[in-house]
Amino acid sequence: MSDQPPLLADAVETFVASLRQRLVPVNTIKSYAHDLRLFVQAMPTDLPQVSAEAIAEFLATFDHLSIATRRRRYSTLCAFYHWLIRHGVVEINPMEYLDPIQSVEREPRPLHPDTVLKILQAIPTANDRALFTLLYETGIRVGEALALLATEVDLTQDDEKIRVFGKGQRERTVMLTAAPESIRLLRRHLKQSRITSGSVFRGDPRYGGSPLPLEYSVVHYAWQRYCKAAEVEATIHQLRHSRASQLLQAGVPITTVRKQLGHRNIQSTLLYAEVDQATIKQDLQQYQRRKGRRR
């Protein structure tokens, strides 16, 4: 047995390989690998020499970035060191000596339907329009859409649905009953592209037509271009917020919305129920009118 201390780079490589073996979502693996690549570049070569103080200084170099990015990098290191401890590579977890990065609780910010329509109308390509319309009409996550396979799309008349794999590879069926435009665009996209297997949303066939899914960075860049063309500021994730808020405002039971969105905790779904003050005012006015009629 070698007396040489384990190398940080080797440990990172083995950890990332273990993620692939566990079938962790591709986008999650890419995020972890990117964060850990930066970590390796900033830390000592030998894993035991990495201290809590050095990690704190490393994380502090990203104070200018968004809280979401900083929390993700903190979480990446927590997952990495949890794996190291579990496999006996190290005996001390330096992450236990660091305070977690707190985020400010923000209410979801839905987009007005007219704003979404304006963006979708600015999309020139059928496959991109199908992707972003599906995100909007179903509220599924971007990663779930990009991992969608042709074999998981069922466009049987009056029973259209897709099967997606959410966080933690939790499988769920998403009904397309209230997504008529998504159904139409998916049918056209699959017919024109002749896709019968592999990823539904893949690279441009002009550049090889790989059956592998589009990368998030490509989709994010495309979304930014379409928003600029429509003269609108919006994030892709706001499509999910918008759908959740619309369903709840329309009176769809919160348990149904939770199932559709793939929330593990119903508290996540309840956030959307607290968004629209206009809806609260309308509900109270209706209550007052009913109360007045009973007098």
N, C-alpha and C positions, 0 to 999 in steps of 0.2 A: 504494500500500500504506500502511495507517495506521501511524503511529508510536505510537499509543496502546498501552499494555501490555494483555495479555489480562486480562479480568475473571475472577475465580475462579468466580462464579456461572454465567457463560456456559460456562466449561470443564466445570463439573459437569453442566450441562444437556446438553451435547453428548456427554459420556461416558455418561450414563444412556441417552440415545437410542441410542448405539452398542450398548449391552447388549441393548436390545430388538431391534435389527436382527440381532444374533447369536443371537437366540432363547434367551437366558439364562433359566433358570427364573424365573417370576414372583416367587416368594418371595425369591429372591436379589436381584432388581432392587429390590424394596421395601426390603430390608435396606440395600443400598448407598445408595439414595436417602435413606433416613432418616438414616443416619450422615453422609452428605455434606451434608445440610441443616443438621445441627448444626455441621458443620465450617465451612460458609459463614458462619453466624451469628457464629462466634467468631473468624474470621480477617480480615485486611485485605481490602479490596475487590479490589485489584490482585494477580493471581496471583504475580508475581515477588517481592512483598513478604512472602510466606509463607515463614518460615524454619523450620529444623529445631527451633530453640528454641521457637518459637511452637507447633509441632505437638506437641512434648513436653509443653508446658504444657496444651494442649488434651486430650491423652490422659490426663494426670494428674488431670483433673477427674472422671474416671470410676473412680478407684481404689476407690470404695465399691461398685462394681458387681461382678458375677461375673467370673471370669477369662474365661469363654466370651464374654461380651459385649465385654470389653475387647480380647480377641484378634480378635474379628470387626471391631471398629472399626479396629484397627491394620491388619488385612488389607485392609479396604476402602480405606484410604489408600494402601497399597502397590499395589493394583490400579489405583487412580486415577492415581498418579504414574508407574507403568509405562506406562500408556496415553498419558500426556502426553509422556513421553520418546520413545516409539515414533512418535508423530505430530509430533514436533518442536515441540511447544508450549512446552516448557521444556528447558533444557540440563542442569540439575542436579537430581538426585533427592534431596530432603532426607531421605527415609525411609532412605537408606543410612547416615545418620549416627545413626540411632536403634537402640537395642537392641530386639530382638523381645520381645514379652510371652510369657514362658514359663508353661506350665501344669503343674500337678502331675499326674503320671500316675495315673489312677485306674482300678481294675478296673471293668468293667461291673457294674451292680447289677441282676440279674434279679429279677423278682417271683415269688412262689409262685403256682402255678396257682389255688389257692383265692382268693388275693387278687385276681387278675385277674377271676375269675368273679364275685366280690362286686361289683366295679366295673361290669362289663358288665350285671349284673342290676339295677343302679341306674339304667340308662339307659332312659328311657321311650319315646323315639322310635325307630322302625324304621331310619330312615336313619342316625342317629348310631350305633346299635348295629351296623349293617352296616359303617360306617367303622372304628370302633375294633376290631371283631372281625377285620376284614381286616388291620389293622395288627398285631394280635397273632398271628394264625394264619400270616401270611406273613413278618413281619419287615421289610416294606418301609418306606421313610421316609415321614414325614408329607407332605412335598412331593410325593412320587411318587403318593401316594394322592389328594391334592387335584387333581393335574393329570391324573388318569385320565379318559379319555374313554369314552363308551359304546361307540364303535366299536373300542376296544381291549380290550373284555371279551368273552371267548369262553366261553360256558357250555355248550358241547357236552357231552352226557353222557359221562362217563368220560375226558374230555380237557379239563377246565375249566382255563383259564389267563387271565392278563392280560398286557398289554404295558405296561411302564412306562419312563420316561426318568429316569435317575438323574443323579448329579453329572456335569457336563460334557456333558449331553444324551446320555449313553451309554444306548443302548436295550438292554433285556433282557426275556426272557419269564419270568414267574414262574408256576410251576405251582401249581394250587390242589388238587393231589392230597391233601395233608395238611391241607386247610382246609375240612372239610365244612360247618361252621357258616357260614363266609363265603360259600360257594356258595349255601346256602339263603337267607341274608339278602340277598345280592345279587340273586338271582332275584326275591324278594319286593319288594325296593326298586325295581328297574327296572320290574316289572309294575305296582305301585301308583302310581308316579310317572309312568309312561308315557314314560320317558326313552329316546329312541332315538338321540339325537345330543347333542353337547356334553358338559359335565362330568357325571360320575356323581354327585359330591357337590357340590351347589350350594346357593344360597340358598333360604330358606323360600319356597315358592310363595305364601304369604299376603302376602309383601312384594314381589311382582313376579315371583318364580320365574326370576331371571336364569340363563341358561345358563353364566355364568361360574363358576369354581370358588369354593368357600368360601375365605375368607382364614384364614391360620394363626391370627391373633389370636382369631377367632371360635371356632375349634376348640379352641384352648388354654383359653379361658374356659369352654367347655362341659365339657371334660375336668376342670377344677378343680371345677366344680359337682358332677359325678358322683362324683368322689373324695370330696368333702365329704359327699355324701349316703351314701356307702358307709363313711364314717369311715376312709378310707385315705389315706395320703400317698404319691403316686407321680407320676412324670412320664410324658408320652406316650412319650418315647424309651425308657423302660424296657420298653415292650411289645416293642420290637425286640431289646433285650438278652435279654429272657426267651425269645423264640422261638429265638434263636441258641443260647443255653445248652441249651435243651430238646433241640434237634436233635442237638447234639454229645453230650449225655449219653445220648441214645438210640442212639448209634453211627452216626449219619449221617456219611458221609465229609466231611472238612473242605472238600474241593474243591466238593462239592455245596452245602454251607452257604454257602460264599463266593459261588457263582453265584446262589443264591437271594437273598442279601442285597445283592448288587451291589457287593461290596468289590473295589476295584482291586488292593489289596495283601493277600496272604494273611495278613500279620502282623496286620492288623486283625481277621481272623476268629480267629486264634490266641488273642487276648485272651480270648475266650469259653471257650476250652478250658482256661483256667487259673483259672476262677472257682470251681468247686464242689469244695471239699475233701472232702465226703462221697463224691463220685464217685471221687476219688483213693484214699481209704481202701478203698472197695469193690473197686476194681480190684486193689489190692495184696493184699487178703484173698483174692480169687479166684485170683490168681497163687500165693499161698502154699498154698492148698488143692490146686491142680493139682500143685504141686511135691511136696506131701506124698503124693499118690496115686501118684506115679512111684517113690517109694522102696520 
